[in-house]
Amino acid sequence: MLLQSAPYTLPLVGPGTYLIFGIVLLPVYIMLAAWYGGEPSDRSTALLGVAYLAGLTTVLWGGLFVATMVIKFAFF
């Protein structure tokens, strides 16, 4: 099967991680490239946008991790 994880992959990194970072976030990557490569280029606004995106991603992934651990310890 194509999406099956290999035994040598990193822990907590499954095929869904590659799907999210590779395909789902492609518009975000394009947006970041446009921020830095487009004209007019405002570096401080671009860095602020990247900080917001990084913060939002961290909060979402951190919250999902905590929820996953609560479910794991509560039910398994």
Backbone bond lengths (Angstrom), bond angles and torsions (degrees), N, CA, C in turn:
res aa  C-N    CA-C-N  psi(-1)  N-CA   C-N-CA  omega(-1)  CA-C   N-CA-C  phi
1 M - - - 1.441 - - 1.531 108.30 -
2 L 1.288 117.45 140.94 1.456 122.28 -175.09 1.525 112.90 -70.44
3 L 1.314 118.96 -38.14 1.456 121.64 -175.45 1.525 113.48 -89.32
4 Q 1.325 117.72 5.06 1.452 120.18 -179.45 1.522 110.32 -74.01
5 S 1.324 117.11 135.29 1.453 121.63 -179.69 1.517 111.12 -71.67
6 A 1.297 115.07 143.64 1.455 120.50 174.03 1.525 108.47 -81.24
7 P 1.318 119.08 153.80 1.464 120.58 -177.34 1.527 113.63 -68.69
8 Y 1.312 118.87 -13.64 1.465 121.70 -177.33 1.527 112.77 -98.72
9 T 1.318 118.72 11.37 1.458 120.25 -179.78 1.521 110.52 -74.94
10 L 1.305 115.47 163.54 1.457 121.04 179.36 1.520 110.34 -70.47
11 P 1.338 117.27 151.38 1.473 118.52 177.44 1.532 110.80 -65.16
12 L 1.297 117.09 147.27 1.468 125.91 -179.86 1.523 113.06 66.98
13 V 1.326 118.32 10.10 1.460 121.54 178.30 1.524 106.99 -115.94
14 G 1.313 115.43 106.15 1.448 120.26 179.61 1.514 110.52 -114.38
15 P 1.311 116.78 -173.56 1.464 119.78 -179.82 1.521 112.75 -63.30
16 G 1.327 117.96 -26.85 1.458 120.83 178.41 1.522 112.47 -65.80
17 T 1.319 116.40 -33.44 1.462 120.52 178.75 1.520 110.23 -64.29
18 Y 1.310 116.41 -44.66 1.466 119.98 178.47 1.525 110.76 -65.44
19 L 1.311 116.67 -37.28 1.460 120.81 178.22 1.523 110.78 -63.84
20 I 1.327 116.83 -45.95 1.467 120.32 -178.38 1.516 110.81 -66.26
21 F 1.346 117.64 -50.42 1.454 120.08 -176.17 1.525 112.83 -73.91
22 G 1.312 117.69 -25.58 1.461 119.81 -177.02 1.510 114.78 -91.37
23 I 1.318 117.74 -38.99 1.466 120.16 -172.70 1.527 111.92 -111.72
24 V 1.332 116.97 -50.35 1.460 120.15 -174.78 1.528 111.08 -66.00
25 L 1.325 117.54 -37.41 1.462 120.74 -178.09 1.529 113.34 -88.68
26 L 1.308 118.38 7.49 1.459 120.91 178.63 1.533 112.43 -57.07
27 P 1.339 120.79 -42.98 1.469 118.93 175.85 1.532 113.46 -60.94
28 V 1.330 116.93 -32.90 1.466 119.83 177.39 1.523 109.98 -67.27
29 Y 1.330 117.32 -41.38 1.465 120.62 177.32 1.526 110.86 -61.79
30 I 1.305 116.78 -41.56 1.473 120.85 178.41 1.524 109.87 -64.39
31 M 1.335 116.92 -41.05 1.455 120.50 178.51 1.524 111.09 -63.04
32 L 1.322 117.76 -42.72 1.458 120.77 178.16 1.527 111.51 -63.38
33 A 1.315 116.77 -41.35 1.468 119.90 177.54 1.531 110.66 -63.59
34 A 1.326 117.16 -37.38 1.462 120.60 178.38 1.523 111.22 -68.18
35 W 1.339 116.95 -36.60 1.460 119.89 178.17 1.521 111.34 -61.05
36 Y 1.327 116.16 -41.89 1.469 119.59 -175.50 1.520 113.23 -90.73
37 G 1.310 117.90 -25.55 1.455 120.36 -176.90 1.513 114.71 -101.15
38 G 1.315 116.53 -15.74 1.457 120.23 -176.24 1.516 112.79 -81.06
39 E 1.300 114.33 170.40 1.465 120.84 177.31 1.519 108.49 -119.33
40 P 1.296 122.54 141.98 1.456 126.18 -8.93 1.525 110.24 -73.47
41 S 1.302 116.49 145.65 1.453 122.17 -177.06 1.527 110.03 -100.61
42 D 1.306 116.13 120.11 1.460 121.81 177.75 1.525 107.50 -116.65
43 R 1.312 116.21 102.52 1.464 121.18 -172.20 1.534 112.15 -63.79
44 S 1.323 118.67 -39.37 1.463 119.30 -177.43 1.529 111.55 -67.47
45 T 1.315 117.32 -38.74 1.465 120.35 177.15 1.524 110.81 -67.77
46 A 1.328 116.80 -39.27 1.461 120.48 178.45 1.528 110.72 -64.39
47 L 1.323 117.73 -42.89 1.463 120.39 178.51 1.523 111.37 -65.64
48 L 1.318 117.19 -36.85 1.461 120.50 176.56 1.534 110.37 -63.86
49 G 1.321 116.74 -41.89 1.460 120.51 177.51 1.511 112.20 -63.64
50 V 1.327 117.00 -41.44 1.465 120.70 177.85 1.525 110.26 -64.98
51 A 1.318 117.31 -39.66 1.467 120.20 178.12 1.529 110.72 -63.36
52 Y 1.327 117.35 -42.04 1.466 120.25 176.99 1.530 111.16 -62.42
53 L 1.320 117.14 -44.37 1.470 120.11 179.10 1.522 111.75 -64.12
54 A 1.321 117.21 -42.56 1.463 120.42 178.99 1.531 110.47 -65.14
55 G 1.324 116.87 -41.21 1.458 120.01 178.34 1.513 112.48 -64.91
56 L 1.319 116.60 -43.92 1.459 120.83 178.43 1.528 111.16 -62.55
57 T 1.316 116.61 -43.81 1.465 120.98 178.69 1.519 110.87 -62.41
58 T 1.318 116.92 -43.03 1.461 120.89 179.71 1.526 111.38 -63.49
59 V 1.318 116.64 -43.27 1.464 120.13 179.85 1.530 110.59 -65.10
60 L 1.323 117.31 -43.68 1.468 120.12 -178.94 1.523 111.29 -66.04
61 W 1.332 117.48 -48.63 1.463 120.34 -178.64 1.518 110.88 -67.96
62 G 1.326 117.55 -38.06 1.466 120.22 177.77 1.525 111.66 -64.60
63 G 1.330 116.17 -42.87 1.462 119.93 177.47 1.522 112.67 -63.35
64 L 1.315 116.02 -41.22 1.466 119.58 177.55 1.524 111.21 -65.51
65 F 1.330 116.88 -37.83 1.466 120.04 178.12 1.526 110.70 -64.08
66 V 1.334 116.78 -45.38 1.464 120.59 179.01 1.525 110.41 -62.43
67 A 1.328 117.52 -44.59 1.465 120.59 178.54 1.529 110.89 -61.41
68 T 1.327 116.95 -39.73 1.467 120.83 178.54 1.520 111.01 -64.11
69 M 1.329 117.34 -41.71 1.463 120.01 179.41 1.524 111.56 -67.78
70 V 1.333 117.64 -37.29 1.465 120.38 176.89 1.528 110.03 -63.21
71 I 1.325 116.75 -45.14 1.461 120.06 178.33 1.518 110.65 -62.92
72 K 1.340 116.69 -41.04 1.472 119.80 -179.62 1.521 111.11 -61.20
73 F 1.326 117.44 -47.62 1.459 120.00 -176.90 1.524 112.44 -75.61
74 A 1.322 117.48 -27.83 1.467 120.11 -179.34 1.526 112.81 -77.94
75 F 1.335 116.74 -33.72 1.460 118.73 -172.02 1.528 114.79 -117.03
76 F 1.317 118.30 -10.82 1.473 118.42 -176.92 1.488 111.32 -123.71
